[in-house]
Amino acid sequence: MGGVTSSMAAKFAFFPPNPPSYKLIKDEATGTLLLDPFPHRENVDVLRLPTRRGNEIVAVYVSYPNAMSTLLYSHGNAADIGQMYELFIELSIHLRVNLMGYDYSGYGQSSGKPSEHNTYADIEAAYKCLEENYGAKQENIILYGQSVGSGPTVDLAARLPRLRAVVLHSPILSGLRVMYPVKRSYWFDIYKNIDKISLVKCPVLIIHGTNDDVVDCSHGKRLWELCQEKYEPLWVKGGNHCDLELYPDYIRHLKKFISTVEKSPSQRNASRKSTDDIEQSRQSTECFEGPRRSIDSRDKPRKSTDTRDKPRKSTDTRDKPRKSTDTRDKPRKSVDRPEKFKVHEYDKFSNMDKLEKLKISLDQMERMERSRRSVEYLDKSRTSIDLQLEKGRKSADWIDRLPAV
């Protein structure tokens, strides 16, 4: 039964681009692997990495001179590293970090089939490569997980106590919770980040769009509340699921975060204002709440041509369209991410037919669970009755053996 439900979950969770957006070719003169159709770069290595589950995944490593940190990027469920390649280059340049991105099993030119446990083995292989091939230390590695990539990211981060930091971009509470608002974790659910995030010991930055229509903003909110070491989150006003890189605040906030975590812990604690007090008054974990002071509204509203006359109450509340530094820029070639590299992931999650099928499946499983409990209860009742009858028969036998008076 577990294998069946895991396979069903995989069909809902993974949508590798078909055909892949790139090909692997080998330079005959040097034997170097190249990512076609992209031009060769001296600071980019293309790799094939074996995993502990017998698959071979493709990864790219982008180096930056004198980088203090290395970013391990786990992409979303409907992309491959060909579609992410230009973004990887830009992030490495603007964040001044080394960066490794990889394709999950069954994605791009990686072998095997996509599954939850294969992605865990995939990220472990990429992490092992960083340590063994590039000399990266755990203390200098930042794990970055986007959407479904938050699953392997949180799973690995929960097992690495000395990581520098974690970034969760439009993360999920769990696979099932994306489609169905369950209140507890089921054994057949996948990527149960809600149960693992509290085990992550390093600083965690969460980025989520307030208008995300694929993974609701409440997923990011709840995960942030459960973090051990919270960092000021970025709730991108008006941001959807696949366009956060187009907002100027995205790269600005990431730069600030990287700069903060690259300081020593003592410097970091002295310079960073705690965000715990901000949320103490919160009474709900819903994404869109009533007006309140937020991390984006400081002591006094600044006068700006980009903001409304009245100070904003919160980045978490819906308001009327307005000109803001949070709204998307006009189409342009952006250092945050080119429009042509937008990744439409989880698009099939919004299909109502599939959602209805999952609801029906969940209801059937709940009825099966209730039936199983009923059968167990009847078995116990029958056992109890049998014991009582046996005692009665023994008493009758004892009476029969008494001498007649």
N, C-alpha and C positions, 0 to 999 in steps of 0.2 A: 504493500500500500504506500509506503514511504517513497519508493522509487517512482511510483505513478504520479503522486502529487508533486514531487520534485521536478519531474519532467513537464508537468502541466505548468508549474511556476516558471520554468525556464522558457516555455513558449511565450509567456506573457512578458518576461523580463528582458529578453535578448533579441535584438534586431540588427545583426551585423549587416553592413552595406553589401549589397549584392548587385553587380560585381564589386570587389574591393576597389578602393580609389587609387591604388598604387600597385606596382609590380616590383619584385626584387630582381636585380640584375647584378652580375659580378664582373668587375673590371678585369679583363683577361691579363692585363699587364701587371697589376698589383695584387689581384685577388680580393680587392676590397668590395664589400657589398654596397650597392647603391640603391637609393629609393627612386624609382622611375615614376613620374616624369620630372622630378625635382632636380635642379642642378646640384652637383657635388659641392659641399662646403668643407673646408679644411677642419672646422671645429665641430663637425657632426659625424658621429660614428653610427653605422647601421649594424645591428647585431641579431644573431639567432641565439636564443637562450633555452636550454632544456629545463623542464619543470619536474618536480618529484612525482607527478602523475603521468609521466611518459609523453607529454606533448612538447612541442618546440614553438616558442613564441618569438615574434619579431619586436625589437625595441630600437629606439633611437636615443642617443646620448648627445646633448648639446653642451659644450663646455664654454665657460666664460672666464676670462683671465682674472686670476686672484680672487675667485669667488669664495665667500665665506660659508655659503650654504648650498646644498643640493636638493632640488625639488623632484620628488617622485610622483608623477602625474598619472592618475587613473581616470580615463575618460568616461563619457556617458555610454548609454546602451545602444545607440544608433550611429556611432561614429567609428572610424578607424584612424590610425596614426597618419595616414595620408591626408585626411581631412583636417587633422589637428596640427599638421607639420608647421605651417606658417605661424600659428599661435604659439607653438613651442619656441620657435626662434624669437618671437617678439617678447614673450615672457622672460626668456633668458637674458635678453638685452636690457629690458626696462627694470627688471627686478635684480639684475646683476647676480644671477645664480647659475650654477650648473643645473641642467634639467634632463631627466630621463622620462620618456613616455613609452608605453608598451601597448601591444594589442593583446586582448584576452584570447584564450584558446577558441578557435573557430572564427576569429575576427581577422580581417585583412589577409595576410599571408601566414598567419599562425595556424598550426595544425590542431586537430582535435575538435571538440564540440564545446560550445559555451555552457557553463553550469556554475552554480554558486561555488562549489568546492574547487572547481578548476580555476576560478578567478583568485581564490585564496592561494593556490599553488603558483599562479602566474605572478602575483605581486611579490611573493617570497623569492621567486627566481630573479626578478628585477632588483629587489633589495640586495640579494646575495651578490649580484653582479656589481652593484655600486661599491659594496665593501671589498670584494676580492679583486676586481679589475681596475677600479678607479680610486681605491684607498679611502673611500668616504667612511666617516665614523658616524655612529648612531646619533651622537650629540649634534652633528651638523646637518642631519637629514630632516627635511620637511615633507610630510606626506600630504598630497593634494588629491582629493576625491570629488569628482563631479557627478551628481545625480546617482545612478546606480554604482558608479565608481566609489561612492562613499562607503559601500559595503565592504569590499576588500581593504579599503583604507582604514576604517575603524577597527576591523578585525585584526589587522597587523599592528596598528597603534596600541591596541589594548594589551599586546604582548611585548611591547618594546618600551620599557620604563624610562629610557634616557633620551628619547627623541627630542629634537629641537622644537618642533611644532607640528600642528595639523591644520589644514584648511579644508573645510567642507563647503562645497559649492552646490547650492540647490539640493541638499541631502535628503535622504528618505529615512523615516523612522523604521520602516521595514517594507519588504516588497508587497505584502498583502495590504498594509495600511495605505498604500498609494491608491488602491482601488476600492477598498472597503473599510469603513471606520470601525474596525474591531477595537475592543477595549483591553484585550489581553493577547499575549503571544501564543500562537498555535504551533504545534510541533512541526507542521508542514510549511510554515512561513519561511521566507528566505531573507537574508541580510537584516537580521534583527539588531539594527544599530541602537535601538532604544534600550536594549538590555546590555549593551557593551560600552556605550559612550562613557559611563561613569568610571570605567576602568582605565581610561586614558589619562595619563598623569601630566602631560605637557600642555602648554597653552594651545587653545583651540579657537580658530577664527571661523565663524559661520557667515556665509554670504547667501542671501535668498531674496528673490524678487517678491514684492508684495502682491503682484498680480499674476503669480505663477498659476497657470490653469492646468498643469500636469501634476506637479508635486506641490500641494498647498503649502503656503508659507508657515502654517502651524507646525509642519514637520521640523523646519529649521528652528522655530521658537522653542519647541519642546526639547530638542537636542541641546540647545544652548543652556536651557535651565538645568539640564542633567550633567553638564560638564563640571569636572573638578576645578580646572583652572580656566576660567572664562576670559576671553578677550572681547573688547568692544565689537559687537557684531555689525554687519552691514546689511541693513534691510533696504534694498534698492527700490525706491518709490516708483511704482509703475512698471517695474521690471518683470518680465515673463520668465519662462524656463530656459530658453535658449539664446537670450540676447543680453545677458548681464555684462559681457565683455565690451559692449558698445557704450556703456555709461562711463563717463570720466571718473566717477567715484570708485569704480571697480579697481582700476590700476592704482589710483591714488591710495586707497585703503590698503591694498596689498603691499605697496611699498612701505607704508607706515608700519604694518605688521611685521614685515621681514626685518626692517630696521630695528624694531623693538626686540624681537626674539634673538637677534644676533648680539645683543648686549649680554653682559653677564647677568645672572639671576638677581644679584643685589642691585645692579643698575636698573634692571627692568622693573623691579618692585618699587624702586624710588621714583622712577619717571612715569610709571603707568598708574592712572587713576583706576581704582577698582570700580567695576560695573555691577557688583553684587547689590549695592544699596539701591541702585536704580530700579531693580525689579522686585524689591521687597514688598512694595505696595500692590503688586499685580495680583489680582484675584482670579484671573483666568489665563488659560494657556491658548486661547483662541488667537488667531493671527491678527484679526481686525478688532481692536478694542475701542473703548470709549476714550475721549480726549484725556491725555495725561502728559506730564513732562517726560521727554524721552532723551536718549543719548544725543540726539541731533539738535535739541533746543537747550542752549546754555543759559547763563544768567540773564542776559538781556538779548532781545532779537537784534540782529545786525541790520542796518539799513542797506538794502541792496535792490538793484533793479530786477534781480532774478527772483525775488521772493515776494509773497503777498504783503499787503500793508500790515496785516495783523500777524503776530508771531505764530509759527506752526506749533501745534500742541504735541504732535507725535509723528514719527515716521511710520507708525503702525496703523494709522487710521486712514480711511479713504477720504479723499477730498476732491474738489472739482478740478478739472484740468487747468494747469497754470504753467507759466514759464518757470523753470527751476533748473538748478544744476543737477537735479536728479532725473530730468526727462532726457529722452534720447536725442542725440544730436542729429542734424540733417545728414543724409547719406554722404559718407566721406571715407577716404582711406585713413583708418584710425589705427593708432598704435595699440589700442585696446583689443581690437580684433576685426579683421576685414569682414564686410557683410557676406562675401561669398563663402566664408568658412563657417557660417552659422550651421549648427548641428541640430537637426530636428529629432530629438530623442524622446522616448516614451510616447511618440505620436500615436502609436496603436493602443496605448493604455486608455486613450479617450474614447475608444470605440465602444459604444454602448452595448453592442451585442456581446462582446467579450466580457464586459463588466457583469452583464446579466447572467452569463454562463458561470462566472466565478461565484456570484451570489448564490445561484442554485446549488453549485457544488458545495459551498460552505454550509448551506442549510442542510444538505443531505448528510454531510459529515457530522453536523451537530446532532441530527436525528439518529445517526448510527451510534454516536457516543451515548445518547440517552438510552437507546435500545440495549447497548452493551451493559450499561449500569443496571437496567431493569432485569436483564438476564442474570447478572451476578446476584442481584437482590433475591430473585426467585430461587436461584441455586442455594443461597444461604438459608432461605425459608424452608426449602425441601429438606436440607440437611438437618435443620432444627426439628422438623416434624418427625423425620426418621429416628432421631435420637430419642424423642419422647415416646414413640411407639415401641422402640426397643426396650426402654425402661419399663413400659407397661407390660410387655411380654415377659420380661424377667420377673416382675412382681407376680403375674399370674402363675408362672411356673413355680415360684416359691410357695404360693398359696396351695397349689395342687399337691405339693410334696408334704404339706402338713397332715398329720394323722387325723383320721376322722374321729370325732368325739362321740 
